[in-house]
Amino acid sequence: MGKTTALLGALDTKGAEYRFVKQCIEARGHQTLLIDVGVLDPPLLEPDISRGEVAKAAGVDLQALVVGRDRGQAVAAMSRGAARLVPRLHAEGRFDGIMALGGGGGSSVACAAMRALPLGVPKVMVSTVAGTDVSGYVDVADIVMVPSIVDVAGINRISREIFAKAAGAVCGMLETEVPPGEDRPLIVASMFGNTTVCVEAAKRILEEAGYEVLVFHCTGNGGRTMESLVAAGRIAGVADITTTEWADELVGGVLSAGPERLTAAARHGVPAIVTPACMDMVNFWAPETVPEKFTDRRFYPHNPNITLMRTTPEECAQLGRIMAERLGESTGPVSVLFPLRGLSMIDARGEPFWWPEADQALLQALKDHLRDDIPLIEMDCNVNEPEFSRCCAETLLKMMAQNV
């Protein structure tokens, strides 16, 4: 017996398109679950899950949406409802993968539902916005975005091919068995070019201890993805060695991971070691993209497309306070490690970002605001020296052992 694909869409305007995709999937021996998120007109195709059920999940009155005929309000409501109802249907075993077709509004509703599903559930979105910046639709979810090429407006020579192959893609995902592997407990680690030496050394120690280490590049999206995996309960420990994304969030750099960075491990009780590595820098693109208000600051050209700006003592003091506040939410074991001889490769004696007063301001703020029961380990070395890497790894291993 085949598997089931949820087909989520506005069946009042996209009935013909969903009927075609439904036929393609069922021709492969699979089943479909039609979820209607249309509002303004009656569905052109009989759904399995009605728009009323979606609206109810959003806590809104469907009839009021129909009478109001406000498309923006309808999209917002059905997005909320789909994001609540679809994960529940998946948990009940009603479907195995999900596919949708749409323009901007339809993509917004469908992707809200897809983002709420667990990692690994096949998710295919055929969209008119695919090919542009889709970060607002996808965020950190594993959604496959397929450009519709033409508008999702009927079955024609182009759309027939695109829709059929997208249906084949979701069927292929459902039919694929993941080969077994050596599944060891997972640790996540945060890394930047300026902490690669440290993280790689710590990673080797953790792997020798029997763990699998997933490394995330601190580009904003990397930090958010790491936090989402921790929040999903898939992670045994966190080696959050590189917390530079908070410097971008505070100062206005281009690689911010948002204000929720440093919260997942704290709120979910996952053992974590945290360091302020690379908080000495804020990231911008090429030099000409740096805002004019920063003209008198200290810069370092990481490469032609990335310009680093040194954080000031005042900014570092704020970063220390923010880190302490986020870690103050911790419900599980956490330790902070501070390298006294520099937070990055270029924050070392004789290097461009060496500024002991700035680092000291960060350290003092941690001492002033960190919760009393959270250890603050000061080490007389640079972040990339072997003894710091070893302490990071061994401290995390000890906390995980005690947390069992």
N, C-alpha and C positions, 0 to 999 in steps of 0.2 A: 504494500500500500504506500502511496506517495505521501509527501509532506504537504503542509498547508501554508500558503502565502496570504498574508493579510493585504488586501488592496484598499488603500485609504484615499478617498478623494471626494470631491464635490460632484455627486451623481446627478445633480440638476443641470450641470453644464458640460460634464465630461462623461456622460453615459456611454456614448459610442466608443470612446477611447478605452474605457474600462471593460466594456464587453469584449473588445478585441483582445486586450491583454489577458483577461480571464480565460478566453478560449485558447490562447497560446500556452498558458500555464497548464491548463487541464489536458491539452493535447500531449503534454509530456508525462501524463500519469499522476499529476499532483492535484491538490484541491485548493480552493480559494475561500477567503473569508472577506466579504465585501463590507467595508465600513463607510457609511455615508456621513460626510461633514458639510454637505451643502445646506443652504438655509433658504435662499430667496424663492426658489420654485420647486415643484414636486420632482422627486428623483425619476430619471429616465430608465433606471435599472433597479430592480428590487434588491435592497441591501440585506445582509445578514445581521448587521448591527445598525440600528436606525440612528438618524441624526438626533432624535429625541434622547437616546441614551447618551450620546456624546455631550449634548447640552446639559443634561442632568448631572453628568460628571463634573461639568464646569460650574455647576450651581446657578445656572441661569434658566430662564423660562424661554423655551424655543419659540413659542407663539409671539412673545414680545420681540424677539429678533426678527421674525417674519414680518410683523407689522411695521417695525422700525425701518426695515429695508436699508440699514446702514451697513455697507459692506465691511468697512473697517472694524466696526464693533463686532460684526459676525465673525470675522477672521480671528480677532483676539479671543472671543469666547470659545470658538471651536478649537483653537490652539490649546487653550487651557484644558478643555475637556478631553481632547485627544491625548494630551500628555499624561493625564490621570488614568484614562480608561484603557489605553492600549497596553501599558505595562501590566495592568491587572489581567487583561485577556491573555497575554503571553504567559503569565504566571499560572493561569488556569489551564494551560496547555491547548489553547484554542488555535494557535498558529505557531509556525516555526521561523518564518521570515516575513519581511514586509517590503512592499513596493508601492510607489505612488507616482503620479504624473501631475504636472501643474506649472503654472506661471509663478509670479512672485508670491501671491496670496496662498495658492495651493501648496507651494513649496514651504512656506512659513508654517502652515498648519501641520503638514506631514512631517517635516523635519523636527518640529517640537515633539511629536510623538516618538520619532525615531531616536532622538537624543535621550529620551527617558528609558529606552530599552537597554539591557545589558550588553556589554562588549561581546562580540562574536555572533550575535543574532544578525543574519543577513539583512542588509538595509540598502535598497536601490531607489534612488530618486531621479526620475527623468524630469528635467527642469529647463525652463527658458533662461534661468539665471546661471546655470552651470557654464563654466568658462569665464565667469567674472570672479570677483572676490566673494567666495561663498562661506567665509569664516563665520558670518553671522548666522548662517543656516546650520552649518556642520558643527561648529565649536570644536570639541575634542572627541566627538563620536566617530565611529567607523562607518560613516555613511558614504556610499558610492554615488557620486553625482554624475549623471549622464546628460550631456547637452542634448536638448530636444531638436536642435538645428532649426526647425520651423516651430511655429506656435503650436501648443497643444490644442488644436482646433479641428478635429476630424481626422479621418484615416485617409492618407494620400500616399503617393509614391515614396515620399521621404519618411513620413511619420510611421508608415507601416513597417519599414525596415528598422528604424530606431526602436520602436516599441517592442517589436518581436525579439530583437536581440537583447534588449534590456530584460524582457521576461525570461529569455534564455539564461541571462546572467544570474538572476536570482534563483532559477531552478538549478543551475550549475553549482551555486554555493550550497544549496540545500542537499544536493546529491553528493557533495564532496565530504569524505571522511578525513578528519585530521589525523595524520599518522601519530602513533604514540611516541612519547619522548620521555626523557629522564626528568620527571617533574619534581624538582626540589623546591623547598620553601622560597618565596620570592622576597627580595629586598629591592627597594628603589633607591637610586642615587641621583643627585643633581650635579651637573658638570657644565663648565664653560671652558673655552680655550685656555684661560688663565688659571684653571684648577685641574687641568687634565692629568698632570703628574700625580697630584694628590689622590684624585678619585680612582685612577687606574691602579695605584698601589693598594688602596683600601679595598678595591674590588677583588684583587687577587687574594687577599687575606680572607675576605668573606666567602669567596668561592671555595677556597681550601677548607673552610669550616663546614661546607656542605650546602651552601645557599646558591641560588641563581640570582644574579644582580642585573636589574634593568636600569640602564643609564639614560637620563633625560637631559637634553640640551636646554639650557635656560633661556629660551627665546620667547617667553610669554606663553606660547602654545604648549611648549614642553613642560613648563611648570604646572599649567592647568591640567594637562593630561596626567601627570604624576599624581596630583592631588585627587583627581577623579578615580584613579585606580585604588588609592589608599581608602577613599571614602566608600568604594564598592566592596571593601572587605577582602580584597585579594592579596594583601601584602602583609608579610610577617614583621618587617622592620623598615625604617627609613633612615638613609644616610644623606640627610639634607645638607650637604657640604657647601653648596653654592646657592646663595640666597639673593643674588644680584637683582633679580626681578623686582624686589621691593624698592631698590634704589630708583629704578625706572618708574615705578608706580608713584613714588613720592615726588620726584623731581620733574617728571614729564618726559622720560625717555621712550624709546620705541619698542622696548621689549618687556613691557609690564605684563604680569600674569594676573593682575586685578587684586582687589583688596582681600580676597579669600585665600591668598597664598599664605602658607604656614598654618592653616587651620585644620586640615583633614586629619593628620596624625593626632593632633591635640584633641579634637572632638571625638575621635573614634578609639582612643586609647591605644594606638599603635606605638610600640617603642621607637624612639627617634633620637638621633643625635643631630644637632643643628650647629652650623658655624656661620659667621657673617662674611664668608669668603666672597670676594668680588663686589661687596658693598662699597668698595672704593671707587666704583665706576658706574656711570650712567651711559646708556647706549643710544647713539644716533646713527643715521645712515651716512652718506657721503658728507664731507665738510660743509658743503653749501646748504645742507638741510638743517644744520644746527640753528635753533632760534637765536635771533639777534641779541636777546637779553643776556645770553651767556658768552658774549664776545670776549670778556676779560677772564674767562675761566681757563683752567689747565686742561689741555687736550692731548690725546695720543691716537695716531692713526693705526688702528688695529689691522685694517686692510683698506683698499680704495673705497669700499662700500660701507665700512663700519668705522665710526669715529667715537672714541671713548672720552668721557669727561669726568675728571676727578671730583668726587663728592667733598664738600667742605666740612669743617668741624661741626658747624651748626646742623647740616643735613645728617651727618653721622650720628649726632646726638638724638635726632628725631628717629633715625632708623633703629638705634638701640632700644629706644622706648617702645617703638612699634613691635619689634621682635619680642620684647619682654611681654607686652600685652597679649600678643597672639599665643605665645607659649604658656601664658598664664591660664589659658583655657584647657590645658592638658589634663586629661583624665587617666592617662597612662604614663609610663616612665619616659622621661626626656632629660637629656643633658646638653649643655651648650659648651662648645670648645672654642677657645679664642687664641689664634696664633699672634703672639706679641710682636713678631718681626715681619708682619705684613700679611694683608688679606688676599693678595694675588701675586702673580709672577712679576707684575710691574709695580707692585707696592712692596718693594724691598730696598734695602739700603743701596743707594746709587742708581736706582731705577726711576723712571719718570713720575710715578704716582706715590713715591715714598713721602709720607706726610704723617709722622708720628702723632702730632697733635690731633689730627682728624681721627685716627684709629683709637687714640686714647679717649676721645669724646664718646665714641661708640661704646667702648668698654665701660666707661663710667656710667653711661645711661643704663647699660645692662645691669650693672651692680646696683644702681639706684632703684630699678623697677622690676627686676626679675623676682618671681615668687621665691620665697625663702627656701622651699624644699627642692628647688631645681638646681642641680649642681652647675657651677660655672668653672670650667677647667681652663686655666691660663697656661699656655705653653710658650717657652722661650725659643720660638722657631718661626719660620715662615710657613704658610699654609702648605707649600709644596715640598717641605722637607719630610724625609721618611718617618721620623718619629711622630709627626702630626698625623699622617695617614694611618700609622699603626694604632695610635690612640683612638682615632675615630672608629676604626673597625673593631678594636677590642672592647671599647666602651659599649658599642651597639650590641655586640655578641653577648656581653655580660648582662645587659638589660633584657635582651630577648630570652636568655636562659632563666632569668629570675621571673619573667612574666608568664612562663608556661604554667 
